[in-house]
Amino acid sequence: MAKDIKKEIIAELDRRMDLLREHQYDQIQITGNEYSELNQALSKVIGAPLLEELGDIKDFVQSL
């Protein structure tokens, strides 16, 4: 894999992981809109495993 592409992929994975970490402990805002609250809850549930998966992908790309 070309070094420039590899660095670009790793940088993008880092950016996305940072975004997830930034919002990891956000409180769910009670809005009265069930769909909005459900989306917030789903984001929290999906965030932790997604962060782990992105880390695994980053490790794989670094090993190439």
Buried (B, 14 or more C-beta within 10 A) or exposed (E): EEEEEEEEBBEEBEEBBEEBEEEEEEEEEEEEEEEEBEEBEEBBEEBEEBBEEBEEBBEEBEEE
